[in-house]
Amino acid sequence: MFVGLASVANGESEYTFATDAATVDVDDAGELVLHTDLVLIGEWSALSRFSYQIVLTTRKVVAEISGTISWPTQWFRPPTPDPAGVSGIFTVVANRREITEKNSGPGQFGEFTEVLTPITPGEIVSVSIDEETTRAVYRIVEPPKGLELKVTVAQDGSLGDGVLFDAPHGDLVTLTVAQPTRSDIDFTASLKKKLG
């Protein structure tokens, strides 16, 4: 990346200014941020404008979240290892995660609520079946950067009632320009029994 002064304009005066120190950074959302150090000296004047030219060479890195969905084969054995055989069964989504606090009243503790807004759907890209465990590899392409996301997996009932998917190593992701991919958001099926 190269940053250079493109133009300077001010009124006619004995006014000296320097804008020769400049850097460009990339923030978490991928936006370019220009930082300049200004030096001013002399009689009163007006600095109308100054501008910089940034020459930037980029390479596109596709943002992606990926992982596996695992379950005991005895609960559901796909007819083939073709991803199309399980794609309609699972719903994989990257959701925007926000925590809101609900005040309970004077002298009471607040209650926190997790609000999930679906943003980017995922897809099943491969399936492996063995006698013990079946694994489906998923990916979510181009989720937004700079937001806290929560990946969720739901199933349509093909694995049975009460089967939920948990991510033992976490399901929260915040992608950045420096780290645009995550490949370790793995889900495992568990059977949740109803109380009562």
VMD Tcl script that draws the C-alpha trace (Angstrom):
set ca {
  {0.00 0.00 0.00}
  {1.30 3.44 -0.90}
  {-0.06 6.73 0.47}
  {0.88 10.02 -1.15}
  {-0.23 13.64 -0.87}
  {-2.42 14.44 -3.87}
  {-3.28 18.13 -3.40}
  {-3.25 21.00 -0.92}
  {-5.24 24.25 -1.05}
  {-5.27 27.24 1.29}
  {-5.61 31.01 1.15}
  {-2.69 33.23 0.09}
  {-0.76 33.89 3.27}
  {2.51 33.37 5.10}
  {1.12 30.18 6.49}
  {3.12 26.97 6.54}
  {1.64 23.56 7.03}
  {2.89 20.05 6.55}
  {0.86 16.93 5.93}
  {3.71 14.65 5.05}
  {3.12 11.87 7.61}
  {0.23 9.62 6.66}
  {-0.73 6.01 7.20}
  {-3.69 3.88 6.23}
  {-5.13 1.13 8.43}
  {-7.90 -1.37 7.88}
  {-10.52 -1.55 10.63}
  {-12.40 -4.70 11.72}
  {-15.18 -4.10 9.20}
  {-12.69 -3.84 6.30}
  {-12.91 -0.06 5.89}
  {-9.79 1.98 5.12}
  {-8.94 4.62 7.73}
  {-6.50 7.44 6.83}
  {-4.38 8.89 9.65}
  {-2.41 12.11 9.06}
  {-0.20 14.26 11.23}
  {-0.67 17.96 10.53}
  {1.86 20.64 11.41}
  {0.70 24.27 11.27}
  {2.73 27.46 11.75}
  {2.37 31.12 10.77}
  {-0.22 33.86 10.61}
  {-3.93 33.19 10.54}
  {-5.13 31.49 7.38}
  {-7.58 28.89 6.22}
  {-6.67 25.42 5.09}
  {-9.37 24.67 2.55}
  {-8.50 21.07 1.89}
  {-5.85 18.49 1.50}
  {-6.22 15.09 -0.08}
  {-4.29 11.89 -0.42}
  {-4.09 9.24 -3.04}
  {-3.92 5.65 -1.85}
  {-2.60 2.98 -4.19}
  {-3.67 -0.37 -2.85}
  {-3.06 -3.84 -4.18}
  {-5.57 -6.34 -2.86}
  {-6.31 -10.01 -3.08}
  {-9.80 -11.28 -2.47}
  {-10.18 -13.70 0.39}
  {-13.67 -15.10 0.66}
  {-15.03 -14.88 4.20}
  {-16.19 -18.30 5.34}
  {-17.28 -20.22 8.41}
  {-17.11 -24.01 8.23}
  {-17.24 -27.07 10.43}
  {-18.88 -30.46 10.87}
  {-22.24 -31.73 12.04}
  {-21.90 -35.17 13.69}
  {-24.50 -37.67 14.86}
  {-24.70 -41.41 15.61}
  {-25.34 -43.30 12.37}
  {-28.00 -45.43 14.10}
  {-30.14 -42.30 14.56}
  {-30.14 -41.55 10.85}
  {-28.19 -43.18 8.01}
  {-28.29 -41.14 4.78}
  {-28.99 -43.31 1.72}
  {-25.79 -42.04 0.02}
  {-22.83 -39.81 0.95}
  {-24.13 -37.24 -1.53}
  {-24.64 -33.83 0.17}
  {-28.04 -33.55 -1.52}
  {-29.20 -36.48 0.63}
  {-28.93 -34.43 3.85}
  {-29.11 -30.82 2.64}
  {-32.87 -30.61 3.20}
  {-32.59 -32.07 6.69}
  {-30.32 -29.43 8.23}
  {-30.66 -25.67 8.52}
  {-27.28 -24.04 9.16}
  {-27.31 -20.26 9.70}
  {-24.93 -17.52 10.80}
  {-27.02 -15.22 13.01}
  {-26.24 -11.73 14.25}
  {-26.09 -12.00 18.04}
  {-27.18 -9.20 20.34}
  {-27.57 -9.31 24.10}
  {-30.30 -7.13 25.58}
  {-30.90 -6.46 29.26}
  {-34.42 -6.49 30.60}
  {-34.79 -4.60 33.85}
  {-36.87 -6.48 36.37}
  {-37.54 -3.57 38.70}
  {-35.98 -1.75 41.64}
  {-33.75 -3.96 43.77}
  {-33.95 -6.89 41.35}
  {-31.31 -8.26 39.06}
  {-31.66 -7.61 35.36}
  {-32.33 -10.41 32.95}
  {-30.23 -10.87 29.82}
  {-31.81 -12.05 26.59}
  {-29.99 -13.32 23.53}
  {-31.51 -12.04 20.29}
  {-30.52 -13.86 17.08}
  {-31.19 -12.37 13.65}
  {-30.55 -14.77 10.72}
  {-28.07 -13.25 8.27}
  {-26.29 -15.84 6.12}
  {-27.44 -19.41 5.41}
  {-25.03 -22.31 5.13}
  {-24.81 -25.35 2.88}
  {-23.75 -28.98 3.25}
  {-20.70 -29.68 1.05}
  {-19.79 -33.30 1.89}
  {-20.94 -36.27 3.96}
  {-18.99 -39.21 5.40}
  {-20.78 -42.27 6.79}
  {-19.31 -45.04 8.93}
  {-20.86 -47.60 11.28}
  {-20.57 -45.40 14.38}
  {-20.79 -41.75 13.29}
  {-22.00 -39.75 10.31}
  {-20.44 -36.35 9.62}
  {-21.69 -33.61 7.33}
  {-19.29 -30.79 6.48}
  {-20.97 -27.40 6.13}
  {-19.84 -23.96 5.06}
  {-21.27 -20.46 5.30}
  {-19.93 -18.25 2.50}
  {-19.52 -14.46 2.82}
  {-20.88 -13.84 6.32}
  {-20.36 -10.22 7.41}
  {-17.14 -9.15 9.09}
  {-16.95 -7.12 12.28}
  {-20.16 -8.52 13.82}
  {-20.57 -11.07 16.57}
  {-22.23 -14.05 14.91}
  {-23.69 -17.22 16.38}
  {-23.84 -20.30 14.18}
  {-26.91 -22.49 14.70}
  {-27.85 -25.92 13.37}
  {-31.40 -27.28 13.37}
  {-32.82 -30.49 11.91}
  {-36.23 -31.27 10.46}
  {-37.00 -34.28 12.70}
  {-35.30 -36.94 10.57}
  {-32.93 -37.69 13.46}
  {-35.85 -37.95 15.91}
  {-37.64 -35.67 18.34}
  {-35.52 -34.00 20.98}
  {-32.27 -34.19 18.99}
  {-30.38 -30.91 19.25}
  {-26.93 -29.85 18.12}
  {-24.38 -28.33 20.48}
  {-20.98 -26.87 19.65}
  {-18.69 -28.15 22.44}
  {-15.90 -25.72 21.51}
  {-18.17 -22.70 20.98}
  {-20.48 -21.36 18.30}
  {-19.62 -17.64 18.47}
  {-17.60 -16.08 15.64}
  {-16.38 -12.58 14.81}
  {-14.65 -12.48 11.44}
  {-12.22 -9.66 10.62}
  {-10.17 -8.60 7.62}
  {-7.13 -10.14 9.30}
  {-9.03 -13.38 10.08}
  {-11.77 -13.79 7.47}
  {-12.28 -17.53 7.98}
  {-13.09 -19.98 10.79}
  {-13.09 -23.72 10.22}
  {-13.58 -25.19 13.67}
  {-17.23 -24.59 14.54}
  {-18.22 -28.23 14.98}
  {-21.61 -29.48 16.17}
  {-22.48 -32.78 17.86}
  {-25.97 -34.24 18.19}
  {-27.40 -34.86 21.64}
  {-30.75 -36.17 22.79}
  {-32.60 -33.79 25.10}
  {-35.17 -35.51 27.26}
  {-38.32 -33.69 28.26}
  {-38.81 -33.17 31.97}
  {-42.05 -34.25 33.55}
}
mol new
graphics top color blue
foreach p $ca { graphics top sphere $p radius 0.5 }
foreach p [lrange $ca 0 end-1] q [lrange $ca 1 end] { graphics top cylinder $p $q radius 0.2 }
display resetview
